[in-house]
Amino acid sequence: MYEMKPEYFIGIELIDEEHKQLFAYANEAYELLHEEFTPDKYDNISDILGKLREYTKKHFADEEAYMESIQYKRLFTQKVQHQQFIDKLDELDLEHLGEVQGQDEQIAEILKFLTDWLVNHILHVDGLIGK
Ligand SMILES: [Fe+2]
């Protein structure tokens, strides 16, 4: 459903591979949203949020290390955007914690946030790293 189209590849293998994994998590959220026969998705939502947190921590660290290694000029902008992503994840986590109602709405919000971010950030911000 969500996949790395050619324009998303920035040409740095490690980063491209990690971006692929983020798309895989978007797919996971999409499938969970459309999973009709799971009446209670609370734990699945916790699981996706947890995985996103762990994985983006690693991914941002790798990406920032790479940018530092090439003395990349836009590193600061990147760090700000990465932090904004983490802050939004915190927000989504707080909304989710203990909230058993509106699960599909929660998943839809996670999915929208993630896909908007993947498109905007990878295409317009990370895309410049490879150039
Ligand atoms: Fe980035």
Residues whose N, C-alpha, C, O or C-beta is under 5 A from the ligand:
A	BS01	LIG	E63 Q78 D126
